[in-house]
Amino acid sequence: MKVKKYVAKTMQEAMKEIKKELGPDAVILNSKEIKSGGILGLFQQKSMEVIAAIDKEPTLPKKGSKQVITRQYNMTKQAEQSQVLDEIKHLKELLATQSFQSENNFPPVYENAFKYLLEQEVSDTLALEIMQSIVKKGKEDEHVTKVQMKELLNEEIEKRLAHVSFKGISEAKRIIQFIGPTGVGKTTTLAKVAALSMLEHRKKIAFITTDTYRIAAIEQLKTYARILDVPVEVAYSVEDYERALQTFAHFDYIFVDTAGRNFRDERYVQELKNMLDFKKDQVETYLVLSLTAKKTDIMDIYHQFTWLPVEKVIFTKMDETLTFGSILNIGASENIDIAYITNGQDVPDDLVKPNKQKVSQLILSRYANV
């Protein structure tokens, strides 16, 4: 890794130098304001000191050397150990699921439906509740067809989503903040929702990004801003963020992008608390989650962000998976609204406005094939 210190009059100038020398994939490790010059502490000039880094391709040892052989051996052992651990974990999950299923004693067609819900990553508890509810209605008929069972499942799923709101942006809120872990597609999702607001609802919009960790993230939002012909501000500090909000005070909506970091790091959530203002009456915060993540990870991410006042959830990458149970898990179990689902990279086209019927259709879309 190449690490270098930059000193410039402003953060923006420092970022330009970093991008020019290290490229758009550089990351900011640290930044602080420094003072220099002056006489007896007076008339000192302020500037920014920024530490940036970029991964460099390591110099590889010669083929056949002892170092290479040792490294290859270690990598092989690590891979074997990882594979063994994965297999043990899979066996434990399989045994737990089989034990869980065997206790229910459902007739074959019900057992088949129950297994399907679990394969769709509906939580064990929720899947069992759905099947038990069908049984309690007196529907435990061994001769029920798959078509009839699908109708029963659809009814139960929709019932559990009846209290969930699927409304998008609130007319009463102006500042729309997007938060979430790395890799879920926050910036692209923000651009889709913003474009929809501008093109369909004729709203005047602006962008703010607080994602100063990666230069490429800033450039991505600026690209969307150029395409949509809307202004964008980069906030390197809380003061910058407040100034940007004031600058865009006359806009209908202000869309705020944030850095995606390791959601298991509590410091990341604390950084969001410190940077963003969750107390304003006009603020609405969206948690962006990826449907390609495991159901346990999705629930862990959601609970990690409950320290913040999250009003709504957006699910991304619908087109990259065939399992949709996590939508039901979040909606039915966590009493949180689901605003949008994204199904591709096109802005603003690949944005779905969900409802309980669409969610049920997604979950049951492959039931006829099992």
C-alpha positions as CSV (number, residue, x, y, z in Angstrom):
1,M,0.0,0.0,0.0
2,K,1.3,3.4,-0.9
3,V,0.6,6.1,1.7
4,K,1.2,9.8,1.2
5,K,0.5,13.0,3.1
6,Y,-0.9,16.1,1.2
7,V,-1.2,19.7,2.4
8,A,-3.4,22.1,0.6
9,K,-5.4,25.3,1.3
10,T,-8.7,23.4,1.2
11,M,-10.0,19.9,1.3
12,Q,-11.2,20.1,-2.2
13,E,-7.7,21.1,-3.5
14,A,-6.2,18.2,-1.5
15,M,-8.7,15.7,-3.1
16,K,-7.8,17.0,-6.6
17,E,-4.1,16.3,-5.9
18,I,-4.9,12.9,-4.5
19,K,-7.0,11.9,-7.4
20,K,-4.4,13.2,-9.9
21,E,-1.5,11.3,-8.2
22,L,-3.1,8.2,-6.7
23,G,-6.2,7.8,-8.9
24,P,-10.0,7.5,-8.1
25,D,-9.6,4.4,-6.0
26,A,-7.5,6.1,-3.3
27,V,-8.9,6.2,0.2
28,I,-8.7,8.9,2.8
29,L,-7.1,7.6,6.0
30,N,-7.1,10.9,8.0
31,S,-7.6,14.6,7.5
32,K,-7.2,17.6,9.9
33,E,-6.9,21.3,9.8
34,I,-3.4,22.8,10.5
35,K,-2.1,26.3,10.9
36,S,1.3,27.6,9.7
37,G,3.2,30.9,9.3
38,G,2.3,34.0,11.2
39,I,4.1,36.0,13.9
40,L,3.8,35.1,17.5
41,G,0.8,32.9,16.8
42,L,-1.0,35.7,14.9
43,F,-2.0,35.9,11.3
44,Q,-1.6,32.1,10.9
45,Q,-2.9,30.6,7.7
46,K,-5.2,27.6,7.8
47,S,-4.7,24.6,5.5
48,M,-5.7,20.9,5.3
49,E,-3.4,18.0,6.0
50,V,-4.7,14.8,4.4
51,I,-3.3,11.3,4.6
52,A,-4.3,9.2,1.6
53,A,-3.5,5.6,0.4
54,I,-3.8,3.3,-2.6
55,D,-3.2,-0.4,-2.8
56,K,-0.2,-1.3,-5.0
57,E,0.5,-4.5,-6.7
58,P,3.1,-6.3,-4.6
59,T,6.4,-7.3,-6.1
60,L,6.1,-11.1,-6.5
61,P,9.0,-13.4,-5.6
62,K,10.5,-15.5,-8.3
63,K,8.6,-18.7,-9.2
64,G,9.8,-21.7,-7.3
65,S,11.4,-19.7,-4.5
66,K,11.1,-20.9,-0.9
67,Q,9.0,-17.8,-0.2
68,V,6.5,-18.7,-3.0
69,I,6.3,-22.3,-2.0
70,T,5.7,-21.4,1.7
71,R,3.1,-18.9,0.8
72,Q,1.3,-21.3,-1.6
73,Y,1.3,-24.0,1.1
74,N,-0.2,-21.5,3.7
75,M,-2.8,-20.4,1.2
76,T,-3.7,-24.0,0.4
77,K,-4.0,-24.9,4.1
78,Q,-6.1,-21.8,4.8
79,A,-8.4,-22.7,1.9
80,E,-8.8,-26.3,3.1
81,Q,-9.6,-25.1,6.7
82,S,-12.1,-22.6,5.4
83,Q,-13.8,-25.3,3.2
84,V,-14.0,-27.6,6.2
85,L,-15.5,-24.9,8.4
86,D,-18.0,-24.0,5.7
87,E,-19.0,-27.7,5.4
88,I,-19.4,-28.1,9.2
89,K,-21.5,-24.9,9.3
90,H,-23.7,-26.2,6.4
91,L,-24.2,-29.6,8.1
92,K,-25.1,-27.9,11.4
93,E,-27.7,-25.7,9.6
94,L,-29.0,-28.8,7.7
95,L,-29.4,-30.8,10.9
96,A,-31.1,-28.0,12.7
97,T,-33.5,-27.4,9.8
98,Q,-34.3,-31.1,9.5
99,S,-34.9,-31.4,13.3
100,F,-37.0,-28.2,13.1
101,Q,-39.1,-29.7,10.3
102,S,-39.5,-33.2,11.7
103,E,-41.2,-31.8,14.9
104,N,-44.0,-30.3,12.8
105,N,-45.4,-33.6,11.3
106,F,-47.0,-31.8,8.4
107,P,-48.6,-33.9,5.5
108,P,-46.4,-34.1,2.4
109,V,-47.9,-31.1,0.5
110,Y,-47.6,-28.9,3.6
111,E,-44.1,-30.1,4.3
112,N,-43.2,-29.2,0.7
113,A,-44.6,-25.7,1.2
114,F,-42.8,-25.3,4.5
115,K,-39.5,-26.3,2.9
116,Y,-40.1,-23.9,0.1
117,L,-40.6,-21.0,2.5
118,L,-37.3,-21.9,4.2
119,E,-35.5,-22.1,0.9
120,Q,-36.8,-18.6,0.1
121,E,-35.1,-17.5,3.4
122,V,-38.3,-16.8,5.2
123,S,-37.3,-17.0,8.9
124,D,-37.9,-20.4,10.6
125,T,-40.3,-18.8,13.1
126,L,-42.3,-16.9,10.4
127,A,-42.5,-19.9,8.1
128,L,-43.8,-22.1,10.9
129,E,-46.4,-19.5,11.9
130,I,-47.6,-19.3,8.3
131,M,-48.0,-23.1,8.1
132,Q,-49.6,-23.4,11.5
133,S,-52.1,-20.7,10.6
134,I,-53.1,-22.6,7.5
135,V,-53.6,-25.8,9.5
136,K,-55.7,-23.9,12.2
137,K,-58.1,-22.8,9.5
138,G,-59.0,-26.5,9.0
139,K,-57.2,-26.6,5.7
140,E,-55.0,-29.6,6.6
141,D,-56.1,-31.7,3.7
142,E,-53.6,-34.2,2.2
143,H,-55.3,-33.9,-1.2
144,V,-54.9,-30.1,-1.5
145,T,-53.3,-29.2,-4.8
146,K,-50.2,-27.1,-5.2
147,V,-52.3,-24.4,-6.8
148,Q,-54.6,-24.3,-3.8
149,M,-51.6,-24.3,-1.4
150,K,-50.0,-21.4,-3.3
151,E,-53.3,-19.4,-2.8
152,L,-53.2,-20.2,0.9
153,L,-49.6,-19.1,1.2
154,N,-50.3,-16.0,-0.7
155,E,-53.1,-15.1,1.6
156,E,-51.0,-15.7,4.7
157,I,-48.0,-13.6,3.4
158,E,-50.2,-10.7,2.4
159,K,-51.9,-10.8,5.8
160,R,-48.5,-10.4,7.5
161,L,-47.7,-7.4,5.3
162,A,-51.0,-5.7,5.8
163,H,-49.6,-3.3,8.4
164,V,-46.6,-2.4,6.3
165,S,-46.6,0.9,4.4
166,F,-45.1,0.8,0.9
167,K,-45.1,4.6,0.3
168,G,-42.1,6.3,-1.1
169,I,-40.8,9.8,-0.3
170,S,-43.0,11.7,2.1
171,E,-44.2,15.1,0.8
172,A,-43.6,16.5,4.3
173,K,-39.9,15.7,4.4
174,R,-37.2,17.6,2.4
175,I,-33.9,16.0,3.5
176,I,-33.7,12.4,2.3
177,Q,-30.7,10.6,3.9
178,F,-29.5,7.2,2.5
179,I,-27.5,5.0,4.9
180,G,-26.3,1.4,4.8
181,P,-23.3,-0.9,4.5
182,T,-20.8,-1.0,1.7
183,G,-21.7,-2.6,-1.6
184,V,-25.5,-2.3,-1.5
185,G,-25.7,0.4,-4.2
186,K,-26.7,3.4,-2.1
187,T,-25.5,6.0,-4.6
188,T,-27.2,4.4,-7.6
189,T,-30.4,3.9,-5.6
190,L,-30.3,7.6,-4.5
191,A,-30.0,8.6,-8.1
192,K,-33.0,6.5,-9.1
193,V,-35.2,7.9,-6.4
194,A,-34.0,11.5,-7.1
195,A,-34.6,11.1,-10.9
196,L,-38.1,9.7,-10.2
197,S,-38.9,12.8,-8.0
198,M,-37.6,15.2,-10.6
199,L,-38.9,13.6,-13.8
200,E,-42.3,12.3,-12.7
201,H,-43.1,14.7,-9.9
202,R,-41.3,17.8,-11.2
203,K,-39.5,18.4,-8.0
204,K,-36.4,20.7,-7.7
205,I,-33.7,18.5,-6.2
206,A,-30.0,18.8,-5.1
207,F,-27.4,16.3,-3.9
208,I,-25.0,16.3,-0.9
209,T,-22.4,13.6,-0.3
210,T,-20.7,12.9,3.0
211,D,-18.9,9.9,1.5
212,T,-15.4,11.5,1.5
213,Y,-13.8,8.1,2.3
214,R,-13.5,7.1,-1.4
215,I,-12.8,9.6,-4.2
216,A,-14.6,7.3,-6.7
217,A,-17.8,7.6,-4.6
218,I,-17.7,11.4,-5.0
219,E,-17.1,11.2,-8.7
220,Q,-20.0,8.7,-9.1
221,L,-22.5,11.1,-7.5
222,K,-21.1,14.1,-9.5
223,T,-21.7,12.1,-12.7
224,Y,-25.3,11.5,-11.8
225,A,-25.6,15.2,-10.9
226,R,-24.3,16.2,-14.3
227,I,-26.7,13.8,-16.1
228,L,-29.7,15.1,-14.2
229,D,-28.4,18.7,-14.3
230,V,-28.7,19.2,-10.5
231,P,-26.2,20.8,-8.1
232,V,-24.1,18.8,-5.7
233,E,-22.1,19.7,-2.6
234,V,-19.4,17.6,-0.9
235,A,-19.4,17.8,2.9
236,Y,-16.1,17.0,4.6
237,S,-17.3,18.0,8.1
238,V,-20.5,18.7,10.1
239,E,-20.0,22.4,9.3
240,D,-19.9,21.7,5.6
241,Y,-23.0,19.6,5.9
242,E,-24.9,22.4,7.6
243,R,-23.7,25.0,5.0
244,A,-24.8,22.7,2.2
245,L,-28.3,22.3,3.7
246,Q,-28.5,26.1,3.9
247,T,-27.3,26.5,0.3
248,F,-30.1,24.2,-0.8
249,A,-32.8,25.5,1.5
250,H,-35.1,26.6,-1.3
251,F,-35.0,23.1,-3.0
252,D,-37.9,20.7,-2.8
253,Y,-35.7,17.7,-1.9
254,I,-32.1,17.3,-0.8
255,F,-30.7,13.8,-1.3
256,V,-27.9,12.9,1.0
257,D,-25.4,10.1,0.2
258,T,-23.2,8.6,2.9
259,A,-20.2,6.4,3.1
260,G,-20.6,2.6,3.0
261,R,-18.5,1.0,5.7
262,N,-18.3,-2.3,7.7
263,F,-21.7,-2.3,9.4
264,R,-20.3,-4.4,12.3
265,D,-18.0,-1.5,13.3
266,E,-20.0,0.5,15.8
267,R,-17.7,3.5,15.1
268,Y,-19.3,3.7,11.6
269,V,-22.8,4.2,13.1
270,Q,-21.4,6.7,15.6
271,E,-19.7,8.6,12.7
272,L,-23.1,8.8,11.0
273,K,-24.7,10.1,14.2
274,N,-22.1,12.8,14.5
275,M,-22.2,13.9,10.8
276,L,-25.9,13.8,10.0
277,D,-28.7,15.6,11.7
278,F,-31.5,13.1,12.6
279,K,-33.4,15.6,14.8
280,K,-34.7,17.9,12.1
281,D,-38.5,17.6,11.4
282,Q,-37.8,17.6,7.7
283,V,-35.4,14.7,7.7
284,E,-36.3,11.2,6.4
285,T,-33.7,8.4,6.6
286,Y,-33.7,5.3,4.4
287,L,-31.7,2.2,5.2
288,V,-30.5,0.5,2.0
289,L,-30.2,-3.4,2.1
290,S,-29.1,-5.9,-0.6
291,L,-31.3,-8.9,-1.3
292,T,-28.1,-10.8,-2.2
293,A,-27.0,-10.9,1.4
294,K,-27.9,-13.8,3.7
295,K,-31.0,-13.4,5.8
296,T,-29.0,-13.5,9.0
297,D,-26.7,-10.7,7.7
298,I,-29.7,-8.6,6.6
299,M,-31.2,-8.8,10.1
300,D,-27.9,-8.1,11.7
301,I,-27.4,-5.0,9.6
302,Y,-30.9,-3.8,10.3
303,H,-30.5,-4.2,14.1
304,Q,-27.1,-2.4,13.9
305,F,-28.7,0.6,12.4
306,T,-31.6,0.7,14.8
307,W,-29.5,3.1,16.8
308,L,-30.4,5.6,14.2
309,P,-34.0,6.8,13.5
310,V,-34.5,4.8,10.3
311,E,-38.0,5.4,8.8
312,K,-37.9,3.2,5.7
313,V,-36.0,0.4,4.0
314,I,-35.0,0.1,0.4
315,F,-34.1,-3.4,-1.0
316,T,-31.6,-3.5,-3.9
317,K,-30.3,-6.1,-6.4
318,M,-33.7,-7.9,-6.9
319,D,-32.4,-9.0,-10.3
320,E,-29.3,-10.7,-8.8
321,T,-31.1,-13.3,-6.6
322,L,-34.0,-15.8,-6.6
323,T,-34.7,-15.6,-2.8
324,F,-36.9,-12.9,-1.4
325,G,-37.9,-14.0,2.1
326,S,-35.9,-11.2,3.7
327,I,-38.4,-8.7,2.5
328,L,-41.1,-10.5,4.4
329,N,-38.8,-11.0,7.5
330,I,-38.1,-7.2,7.7
331,G,-41.6,-6.0,6.9
332,A,-43.5,-8.5,9.1
333,S,-41.2,-8.8,12.0
334,E,-39.6,-5.3,12.4
335,N,-42.6,-3.1,11.8
336,I,-40.7,-1.0,9.3
337,D,-42.0,0.5,6.0
338,I,-40.6,-0.6,2.7
339,A,-40.2,2.2,0.2
340,Y,-38.7,0.8,-3.0
341,I,-37.0,-2.3,-4.5
342,T,-34.4,-1.9,-7.2
343,N,-33.9,-4.5,-10.0
344,G,-31.0,-3.2,-12.1
345,Q,-28.5,-0.4,-12.7
346,D,-30.5,1.8,-15.1
347,V,-31.5,5.2,-13.7
348,P,-34.3,5.8,-13.1
349,D,-36.0,2.8,-14.8
350,D,-35.0,-0.1,-12.5
351,L,-36.9,1.1,-9.5
352,V,-40.0,-0.9,-8.3
353,K,-42.7,0.6,-6.1
354,P,-43.7,-2.5,-4.1
355,N,-46.9,-3.5,-2.3
356,K,-47.9,-6.6,-0.4
357,Q,-49.2,-8.3,-3.6
358,K,-45.9,-7.8,-5.4
359,V,-43.8,-9.0,-2.4
360,S,-45.9,-12.2,-2.1
361,Q,-45.6,-12.8,-5.9
362,L,-41.8,-12.5,-5.6
363,I,-41.6,-15.0,-2.7
364,L,-44.0,-17.5,-4.4
365,S,-42.7,-17.0,-8.0
366,R,-40.8,-20.3,-8.1
367,Y,-43.3,-22.4,-6.0
368,A,-44.7,-24.2,-9.0
369,N,-41.2,-25.5,-9.8
370,V,-40.6,-27.3,-6.5
